[in-house]
Amino acid sequence: MFFLLIRPSILLLLTTAIGWAQVPDKNPFTKFEDMAEGRRLYRLDCVNCHGMDGKSGRGTRLASKFRRHGGSDREMFRTISDGVQGTEMPGLWRDAESVWKILAFVRMLEESGTEACVAEGSDPEKGRDVFFNKGSCTACHAVGMGGGRLGPDLSSIGASRSYQHLRDSLIEPGKDLPPSHRTVRIVDREGARFEGVVLNEDGYTIHLLDRGERIRSFSKTDLHQLEKPKESLIPSYRGVLGETEINNLLAYLCGLTGPDARASR
């Protein structure tokens, strides 16, 4: 008798692959009552990040047909079920029927959506100049292949966020900040001070990306002080930029709708 030994990690991958092979290409739950139930489940699981209208939360705008991780029924089912690694989007621990019904409601939000970000009457080219020069935005944010890593990648920000969300982020950057980009301040036993954003943390260690984009790792038993103020490393642009400059900058940000966005002048 022979026994085939398979590592648990490989077995999990095989199980997942088999599971995804059984997922249909089209949503089998698209009746009115399915959408109504999907709305109820959405209110329970999704509204805090995406807003009931699909466009007023800090999560990706759902009242739009832009889907960075694939827009087919099967792809969106997988995104909802598994989440998006490296983001605040967790996997949803619900049965397949519930996920399909949530997707049916999300499709309704898509149909109600307009262009994700509209900045009328402003000059995106002048806003681009503000972004790369006076605003110094690339010190923290990436656009295309260039820029910093302390803040979110903005290459597709115009397709996934509303105009009001972007304006709030410029004027009150700490108002609705994702936990992954909140400030952390550390003082070690020697009195050395460090500031940045958390990369990873458990009960014993914390790892951060400091302002110089260096990875710092600490054992919590070696720290004199650890603070996580609810504020952004990025300062408010109120008083730094004039109203016209802010409007032009918003026009530029609204025009960033894909990874091919230009990162240099």
C-alpha positions as CSV (number, residue, x, y, z in Angstrom):
1,M,0.0,0.0,0.0
2,F,1.3,3.4,-0.9
3,F,0.6,6.7,0.7
4,L,0.8,10.1,-1.0
5,L,2.1,12.8,1.3
6,I,0.9,16.3,0.5
7,R,2.0,19.4,2.4
8,P,-1.0,21.3,3.9
9,S,-0.2,24.4,1.9
10,I,-0.3,22.5,-1.3
11,L,-3.5,20.7,-0.3
12,L,-5.1,24.1,0.4
13,L,-4.1,25.4,-3.0
14,L,-5.5,22.3,-4.7
15,T,-8.7,22.6,-2.7
16,T,-9.0,26.2,-3.6
17,A,-8.4,25.6,-7.3
18,I,-11.0,22.8,-7.4
19,G,-13.4,25.1,-5.6
20,W,-12.9,28.0,-8.1
21,A,-13.3,25.6,-11.0
22,Q,-16.9,25.0,-9.8
23,V,-17.8,28.7,-9.6
24,P,-20.2,29.6,-12.5
25,D,-19.3,32.4,-14.9
26,K,-22.6,34.2,-14.4
27,N,-24.5,35.1,-11.3
28,P,-27.3,32.6,-10.8
29,F,-29.1,34.9,-8.3
30,T,-30.4,38.0,-10.2
31,K,-34.1,38.1,-9.4
32,F,-35.6,41.1,-7.6
33,E,-35.9,39.2,-4.3
34,D,-32.2,38.2,-4.7
35,M,-31.2,41.9,-5.0
36,A,-33.4,42.8,-2.0
37,E,-31.6,40.2,0.1
38,G,-28.3,41.3,-1.3
39,R,-29.1,44.8,-0.2
40,R,-29.7,43.6,3.4
41,L,-26.4,41.7,3.5
42,Y,-24.6,44.6,1.9
43,R,-25.9,46.8,4.7
44,L,-24.5,44.4,7.3
45,D,-21.1,43.6,5.7
46,C,-20.1,46.4,3.2
47,V,-21.7,49.7,4.1
48,N,-19.0,50.9,6.6
49,C,-16.4,51.1,3.9
50,H,-18.4,51.6,0.6
51,G,-21.4,53.6,1.8
52,M,-25.0,52.6,1.1
53,D,-24.9,54.4,-2.2
54,G,-21.6,52.7,-3.2
55,K,-19.7,56.0,-3.4
56,S,-19.6,57.7,0.0
57,G,-17.2,55.5,2.0
58,R,-13.5,55.2,2.3
59,G,-13.5,52.0,0.3
60,T,-13.4,51.7,-3.5
61,R,-16.4,53.3,-5.2
62,L,-18.8,50.6,-6.3
63,A,-21.3,53.0,-8.1
64,S,-19.0,52.7,-11.1
65,K,-18.2,50.1,-13.8
66,F,-14.4,50.5,-13.1
67,R,-13.1,47.3,-11.5
68,R,-9.4,47.1,-10.9
69,H,-9.5,43.4,-10.1
70,G,-11.8,42.3,-12.9
71,G,-15.4,43.1,-13.6
72,S,-16.9,39.8,-14.7
73,D,-19.4,38.1,-12.3
74,R,-16.9,35.3,-11.6
75,E,-14.0,37.8,-10.9
76,M,-16.1,39.9,-8.6
77,F,-17.5,36.9,-6.8
78,R,-13.9,36.0,-6.0
79,T,-13.0,39.5,-4.9
80,I,-15.9,39.6,-2.5
81,S,-15.2,36.1,-1.2
82,D,-11.4,36.3,-0.9
83,G,-10.8,40.0,-0.4
84,V,-7.9,41.9,-1.9
85,Q,-4.5,41.1,-0.4
86,G,-2.6,44.1,1.0
87,T,-5.7,46.2,1.3
88,E,-8.5,46.7,3.9
89,M,-10.8,44.6,1.8
90,P,-11.2,41.3,3.7
91,G,-12.6,38.1,2.5
92,L,-16.3,37.7,3.3
93,W,-17.1,34.6,5.3
94,R,-20.5,33.9,3.9
95,D,-21.9,31.1,1.8
96,A,-21.7,31.3,-2.0
97,E,-25.5,32.1,-2.4
98,S,-25.1,35.2,-0.1
99,V,-22.1,36.4,-2.0
100,W,-23.9,36.1,-5.3
101,K,-26.8,38.1,-3.8
102,I,-24.5,40.8,-2.6
103,L,-23.0,41.0,-6.1
104,A,-26.5,41.4,-7.5
105,F,-27.0,44.5,-5.4
106,V,-23.6,45.8,-6.3
107,R,-24.6,45.5,-10.0
108,M,-27.6,47.8,-9.1
109,L,-25.2,50.3,-7.7
110,E,-23.1,50.2,-10.9
111,E,-26.1,51.1,-12.9
112,S,-26.9,54.1,-10.7
113,G,-23.3,55.4,-10.9
114,T,-21.9,58.1,-13.0
115,E,-18.3,59.0,-13.7
116,A,-16.5,58.4,-10.4
117,C,-14.8,61.7,-10.1
118,V,-15.8,64.9,-11.8
119,A,-14.0,68.3,-11.4
120,E,-15.6,70.8,-13.7
121,G,-14.3,74.2,-14.5
122,S,-10.7,73.5,-13.4
123,D,-7.4,72.8,-15.2
124,P,-5.9,69.3,-14.8
125,E,-2.6,70.4,-16.4
126,K,-2.2,73.1,-13.8
127,G,-3.2,70.6,-11.2
128,R,-0.5,68.2,-12.4
129,D,2.0,71.0,-12.0
130,V,0.8,71.5,-8.4
131,F,1.0,67.7,-7.8
132,F,4.6,67.3,-8.9
133,N,5.9,70.7,-7.6
134,K,4.3,72.9,-5.0
135,G,2.2,70.0,-3.5
136,S,5.2,67.6,-3.4
137,C,2.6,64.8,-3.6
138,T,5.1,62.2,-5.0
139,A,7.0,62.3,-1.8
140,C,4.3,60.0,-0.4
141,H,2.2,58.8,-3.3
142,A,3.0,56.7,-6.4
143,V,1.5,57.5,-9.8
144,G,2.3,55.0,-12.5
145,M,5.8,53.7,-12.0
146,G,7.1,56.6,-9.9
147,G,6.6,58.2,-6.5
148,G,6.6,57.3,-2.8
149,R,5.2,54.4,-0.8
150,L,4.0,56.1,2.4
151,G,0.6,56.9,1.1
152,P,-1.8,55.0,-1.2
153,D,-1.0,54.5,-4.9
154,L,-3.0,57.1,-6.8
155,S,-2.7,55.7,-10.3
156,S,-6.4,54.8,-10.4
157,I,-7.8,57.1,-7.7
158,G,-10.0,59.1,-10.1
159,A,-11.9,55.9,-11.1
160,S,-12.3,54.6,-7.5
161,R,-13.0,57.7,-5.3
162,S,-15.5,60.5,-5.4
163,Y,-14.7,64.1,-5.9
164,Q,-15.8,64.9,-2.3
165,H,-13.7,62.1,-0.8
166,L,-10.6,63.5,-2.6
167,R,-11.3,67.0,-1.4
168,D,-11.7,65.9,2.1
169,S,-8.4,64.0,1.9
170,L,-6.6,67.2,0.9
171,I,-8.3,69.5,3.5
172,E,-8.7,67.0,6.4
173,P,-6.4,64.1,5.6
174,G,-7.1,62.4,9.0
175,K,-10.9,62.5,8.7
176,D,-11.4,59.0,7.3
177,L,-7.9,57.6,7.1
178,P,-7.5,53.8,6.5
179,P,-5.8,52.0,9.4
180,S,-3.0,50.9,7.1
181,H,-1.9,54.6,6.6
182,R,-2.3,55.9,10.1
183,T,0.7,57.4,11.8
184,V,2.7,55.4,14.4
185,R,5.3,57.1,16.7
186,I,7.9,55.1,18.5
187,V,10.5,55.9,21.2
188,D,13.0,53.2,22.0
189,R,14.8,52.6,25.2
190,E,17.7,54.8,24.1
191,G,15.4,57.7,23.4
192,A,15.6,57.5,19.6
193,R,12.4,58.6,17.9
194,F,10.8,57.0,14.8
195,E,7.7,57.9,12.8
196,G,6.0,56.2,9.9
197,V,3.1,53.9,9.0
198,V,2.6,50.3,10.2
199,L,3.6,47.5,7.9
200,N,2.9,44.6,10.2
201,E,2.2,44.1,13.9
202,D,1.6,41.3,16.3
203,G,1.6,41.0,20.1
204,Y,5.4,41.0,20.3
205,T,6.8,43.0,17.3
206,I,5.9,46.0,15.2
207,H,7.3,46.9,11.7
208,L,7.0,50.3,10.2
209,L,7.9,52.2,7.1
210,D,9.5,55.5,8.3
211,R,9.4,58.8,6.6
212,G,12.6,57.9,4.6
213,E,10.9,54.7,3.4
214,R,13.2,52.6,5.5
215,I,11.7,49.5,7.1
216,R,12.1,49.5,10.9
217,S,11.5,46.5,13.1
218,F,11.1,46.6,16.9
219,S,10.4,44.2,19.7
220,K,7.7,45.8,21.8
221,T,9.6,44.9,25.0
222,D,12.4,47.2,23.9
223,L,10.1,50.3,23.4
224,H,9.8,53.1,25.8
225,Q,6.7,54.6,24.0
226,L,4.4,53.5,21.2
227,E,1.7,55.8,20.0
228,K,-0.9,55.6,17.2
229,P,-2.5,59.0,16.8
230,K,-5.5,59.1,14.6
231,E,-3.9,61.5,12.1
232,S,-2.2,61.3,8.8
233,L,1.5,61.8,8.0
234,I,0.3,64.0,5.2
235,P,-0.5,67.5,6.4
236,S,-3.6,69.4,5.4
237,Y,-3.3,71.6,2.3
238,R,-5.6,74.2,3.8
239,G,-3.6,77.4,3.8
240,V,-0.7,75.8,1.8
241,L,-2.6,75.8,-1.5
242,G,-5.1,78.4,-2.7
243,E,-8.6,77.4,-3.6
244,T,-7.9,77.5,-7.3
245,E,-4.8,75.4,-6.8
246,I,-6.8,72.8,-4.8
247,N,-9.5,72.7,-7.5
248,N,-6.9,72.2,-10.2
249,L,-5.2,69.5,-8.2
250,L,-8.5,67.7,-7.8
251,A,-9.1,67.9,-11.6
252,Y,-5.7,66.2,-12.1
253,L,-6.5,63.5,-9.5
254,C,-9.9,62.9,-11.1
255,G,-8.2,62.2,-14.4
256,L,-6.0,59.4,-12.9
257,T,-7.9,56.3,-14.0
258,G,-5.4,53.6,-14.6
259,P,-1.9,52.2,-14.1
260,D,-0.6,53.9,-17.2
261,A,-0.9,57.4,-15.6
262,R,2.2,59.5,-16.2
263,A,4.5,59.8,-13.2
264,S,7.0,62.3,-14.5
265,R,7.0,65.7,-16.1
